Amino acid sequence: MTPDSIPATAIEDPATEPPPPACVMCFNASDPSGAGGLAGDVATIAAMGAHALPVVTSIVMRDTADTFDQHEIDADAVAEQARTILEDVTIAGWKVGFLGSADNVSAVAEVLSDYTEIPLVSYLPSLAWLEEDALQPYLDAFRELILPATEVLVGNHKTLQDFLLPDWDNERPASARELAVAAGEHGTRYVLVTGVMLAAKVPAKGAAKDAAKSPEQYIDNVLASPQGAITGEKFERFDAGFIGAGDTLAAALAALLAAGSELEPAVGEALSFLDQSLDAGFRPGMGQIVPDRFFWALPPPEEGEGEGPPDTPPEPEPLDPKGKSAPRRVH
């Protein structure tokens, strides 16, 4: 049979095509460093075996060390980007990152309201670089319009405490459950709190003096609901700066939920993915380390290699078929 004689139905019939991967729509900023924002979302979701549908909400001016400014996208243009592709593609998950402005928050929330059955993972980055006259309206809109639609809110412990409990005056930090209670008052079902600082591990008697001067510091990463902590993992903290970790974790979780994973195992796998992405991270500029979301595609080191400088992240542990690895360290 020649190409000209192939029946048209054999080419055009969708039933003969393999099913597409789960599609995740991402609302996020364009980050020219490639560490976070839409670039990080696309790389992470692709590495997890899903397909990203990126919607630009802002153009951020940043390098690998600092964020300087942004040019927000018009709210109507944000909504039009989303609705155009939603008329064509069936999605299985949402991921929200930085939306640029309170007006954009409103536009995104209106789109989300038409698809309430699709799980939404929202990530709240630190926005200390924003001017106060833009920051407070943004946070108020995010709290009122995005949190009610959110299945899982992801964020650093301090960022979430400042956002959810701005009047917190207790000497101790808020627990993950207390943050989940505050988020639940706005309709969010779960919080995934990262970077929870734990008490330093005191060296045993007889340990070297220098070890006693530098006790090991651990951080916790906890998934919680208003009823209490559900799952999480504790890891040793590295003295290294990373950029894009939060976007990576949230995008990985969104992809796993879109593919049909249950929440608890999805959180464990997303944390494992983040850990190995950071372990394999690289420093492309003079700033912080960027996660390598395709660590699993790297060739194994040759014998004698892998002895890098002290601040070079160690080689990642390979995932087994169930997505597990040990030990893992999330930073």
JOWO-V862083 format. One record per residue. N is the residue number from 1. PHI is phi in whole degrees, -180 to 180 (NA if undefined). OMEGA is omega in degrees with one decimal (999 if undefined). NEAR is the number of other ideal C-beta (glycine too) atoms within 8 Angstrom. Layout:
{{N:PHI:OMEGA:NEAR} {N:PHI:OMEGA:NEAR}}
//
This chain:
{{1:NA:179.7:3} {2:-88:177.9:5} {3:-56:-177.7:4} {4:-70:-175.3:4} {5:-97:178.9:5} {6:-68:180.0:9} {7:-57:-178.7:5} {8:-61:-177.5:6} {9:-65:-180.0:6} {10:-68:-179.5:8} {11:-97:-170.1:7} {12:-92:-176.5:6} {13:-73:-179.6:8} {14:-62:-178.5:5} {15:-65:-179.6:4} {16:-87:-178.6:5} {17:-91:175.2:6} {18:-66:-179.8:3} {19:-64:179.3:3} {20:-74:173.5:6} {21:-68:176.6:7} {22:-61:-178.1:13} {23:-103:-178.4:15} {24:-121:176.0:18} {25:-87:-177.6:14} {26:-115:171.4:18} {27:-101:-175.3:13} {28:-163:179.2:17} {29:-84:171.1:15} {30:-82:-177.5:11} {31:-113:-175.1:14} {32:-68:176.9:8} {33:-76:-178.1:15} {34:77:-176.7:9} {35:-81:-179.1:14} {36:-130:179.6:13} {37:59:-177.3:14} {38:-66:178.8:13} {39:-61:177.2:12} {40:-66:178.8:17} {41:-62:-177.4:16} {42:-62:-179.4:11} {43:-64:-178.4:11} {44:-66:-177.3:16} {45:-65:175.7:17} {46:-64:179.6:11} {47:-64:178.5:11} {48:-85:176.4:12} {49:89:177.7:8} {50:-110:-177.5:15} {51:-122:-177.8:10} {52:-92:172.9:13} {53:-116:-171.0:11} {54:-85:176.9:9} {55:-116:-176.3:12} {56:-79:179.4:12} {57:-110:-176.9:15} {58:-164:171.7:15} {59:-111:-175.5:10} {60:-93:175.8:13} {61:-96:-178.2:9} {62:-154:169.7:9} {63:-123:-177.0:8} {64:-80:179.4:12} {65:-111:-172.3:7} {66:-143:170.7:7} {67:-106:-173.1:8} {68:-111:-173.4:6} {69:-168:176.0:6} {70:-152:169.3:10} {71:-122:-177.3:7} {72:-73:176.3:10} {73:-86:178.2:12} {74:-56:-175.7:6} {75:-60:178.5:11} {76:-64:178.9:7} {77:-69:176.5:8} {78:-63:-179.2:18} {79:-63:-178.4:12} {80:-67:175.3:8} {81:-55:-176.0:10} {82:-68:-174.4:13} {83:-68:178.7:9} {84:-62:-177.5:8} {85:-79:178.4:11} {86:-67:175.7:11} {87:-73:-175.3:5} {88:-112:-170.7:5} {89:-117:174.2:7} {90:-88:-178.3:4} {91:-103:-179.2:13} {92:-124:-179.3:11} {93:-164:175.3:17} {94:-119:168.8:15} {95:-138:178.7:18} {96:-110:173.4:14} {97:-118:179.8:17} {98:-80:-173.0:11} {99:-102:169.8:17} {100:96:-175.8:11} {101:-161:177.1:12} {102:-63:177.9:9} {103:-63:178.5:7} {104:-68:175.2:15} {105:-58:179.5:14} {106:-64:-179.7:11} {107:-65:179.6:12} {108:-67:179.7:17} {109:-60:178.6:11} {110:-66:176.2:9} {111:-65:-178.8:12} {112:-60:-175.1:12} {113:-64:178.9:8} {114:-88:-175.8:6} {115:-138:-172.3:10} {116:-69:-178.5:7} {117:-83:-177.1:3} {118:-94:-176.0:9} {119:-66:179.6:10} {120:-115:171.4:13} {121:-107:-179.0:17} {122:-111:177.6:14} {123:-116:177.4:14} {124:-108:178.0:10} {125:-80:171.3:11} {126:-69:-178.1:6} {127:-119:-178.2:9} {128:-62:-178.7:4} {129:-78:179.8:6} {130:-74:173.8:8} {131:-65:-174.9:5} {132:-60:-178.0:6} {133:-70:174.9:6} {134:-99:-174.5:9} {135:-67:-173.8:10} {136:-65:175.4:8} {137:-61:178.6:10} {138:-63:-178.6:14} {139:-63:178.5:10} {140:-62:179.5:9} {141:-67:179.0:12} {142:-62:-179.1:12} {143:-65:-174.3:10} {144:-82:-170.7:8} {145:-113:-178.0:12} {146:-93:-178.1:15} {147:-57:179.6:14} {148:-62:-179.0:9} {149:-96:-169.9:11} {150:-88:172.7:15} {151:-78:179.8:9} {152:-132:174.0:17} {153:-99:-177.5:14} {154:-110:176.3:14} {155:-178:174.7:15} {156:-66:-175.7:10} {157:-55:-178.6:13} {158:-66:179.6:9} {159:-61:-179.4:11} {160:-69:178.8:15} {161:-65:178.8:12} {162:-63:-177.2:8} {163:-80:-173.6:11} {164:-86:-177.7:10} {165:-130:-174.5:11} {166:-63:-179.0:6} {167:-99:-178.9:4} {168:-62:-178.2:7} {169:-127:177.0:3} {170:-72:179.2:6} {171:-65:178.1:2} {172:-88:176.0:4} {173:-68:176.3:9} {174:-66:177.1:11} {175:-79:177.1:8} {176:-61:178.4:13} {177:-64:179.3:12} {178:-64:175.0:9} {179:-67:178.9:17} {180:-66:176.9:14} {181:-63:179.8:9} {182:-64:178.3:11} {183:-68:-179.6:14} {184:-64:177.3:11} {185:-65:178.0:6} {186:-105:175.3:10} {187:105:179.2:9} {188:-74:-175.0:15} {189:-83:-176.5:8} {190:-140:168.6:13} {191:-123:172.8:15} {192:-114:-172.4:14} {193:-97:-179.5:15} {194:-111:174.3:14} {195:69:177.0:9} {196:-77:-176.3:12} {197:-74:179.0:7} {198:-111:179.7:9} {199:-60:-179.9:3} {200:-64:178.0:8} {201:-79:-177.8:8} {202:-80:180.0:5} {203:-62:178.9:8} {204:-67:177.8:5} {205:-59:-179.8:3} {206:92:178.5:3} {207:-70:-178.3:8} {208:-60:-178.1:6} {209:-61:-179.2:6} {210:-66:177.0:6} {211:-68:-179.9:9} {212:-67:180.0:9} {213:-78:-177.4:5} {214:-129:-178.8:6} {215:-64:-179.9:9} {216:-69:178.6:7} {217:-107:-179.9:10} {218:-118:173.4:11} {219:-125:-179.6:14} {220:-116:176.9:9} {221:-131:-166.3:14} {222:-127:167.8:11} {223:-92:-177.1:15} {224:-138:170.4:15} {225:-119:176.7:10} {226:-60:178.8:7} {227:-83:179.2:4} {228:145:178.4:6} {229:-67:-176.6:10} {230:-109:-179.7:9} {231:-158:179.3:9} {232:168:179.8:11} {233:-141:-177.0:10} {234:-109:-175.5:8} {235:-139:176.1:12} {236:-73:-177.1:7} {237:-88:175.6:8} {238:-97:174.8:7} {239:-86:178.9:4} {240:-148:-179.5:8} {241:-98:-180.0:6} {242:-119:176.2:12} {243:-127:177.5:12} {244:91:-176.9:13} {245:-67:-177.6:12} {246:-65:176.6:13} {247:-62:179.9:17} {248:-63:-179.3:16} {249:-62:-177.7:16} {250:-66:179.9:14} {251:-67:178.2:18} {252:-63:179.4:16} {253:-65:179.0:15} {254:-61:179.8:16} {255:-66:-179.6:16} {256:-67:177.9:12} {257:-66:178.3:15} {258:-63:-179.9:14} {259:-80:175.3:12} {260:103:179.7:6} {261:-69:171.7:9} {262:-73:-170.2:5} {263:-61:-173.9:10} {264:-61:177.3:9} {265:-64:178.6:9} {266:-65:178.1:12} {267:-64:178.3:13} {268:-61:-179.7:11} {269:-70:178.3:12} {270:-65:176.8:12} {271:-65:177.3:13} {272:-63:178.9:13} {273:-63:178.7:15} {274:-62:-179.7:14} {275:-55:-177.2:15} {276:-73:174.9:15} {277:-65:179.0:15} {278:-75:177.3:15} {279:-59:-179.6:13} {280:-95:-174.7:13} {281:-60:-177.4:12} {282:-138:-179.1:7} {283:-112:-175.8:9} {284:-78:-178.0:7} {285:-134:-178.1:8} {286:-97:-177.1:4} {287:-100:-171.9:11} {288:-93:-178.3:10} {289:-81:179.8:12} {290:-101:178.3:15} {291:-64:172.9:15} {292:-102:-176.4:10} {293:-73:179.4:12} {294:-110:178.1:8} {295:-56:-176.7:11} {296:-71:179.3:9} {297:-94:-178.9:4} {298:-71:175.3:9} {299:-69:178.9:3} {300:-64:179.9:4} {301:-66:176.4:7} {302:-75:-177.9:5} {303:-59:-179.7:4} {304:95:179.1:4} {305:-94:177.1:6} {306:98:177.4:6} {307:-93:-177.7:4} {308:-89:177.0:4} {309:-64:-174.4:4} {310:-57:-176.9:3} {311:-91:177.6:5} {312:-82:-179.7:6} {313:-61:179.6:9} {314:-68:178.1:6} {315:-65:-177.9:7} {316:-74:170.8:13} {317:-78:-179.8:10} {318:-69:174.9:6} {319:-75:170.9:10} {320:-86:-175.4:7} {321:-58:179.6:4} {322:-95:176.7:4} {323:82:-177.6:9} {324:-103:174.5:7} {325:-152:178.9:12} {326:-155:-10.3:5} {327:-79:179.6:5} {328:-125:177.5:12} {329:-134:176.8:10} {330:-109:-171.7:12} {331:-114:999:11}}
//
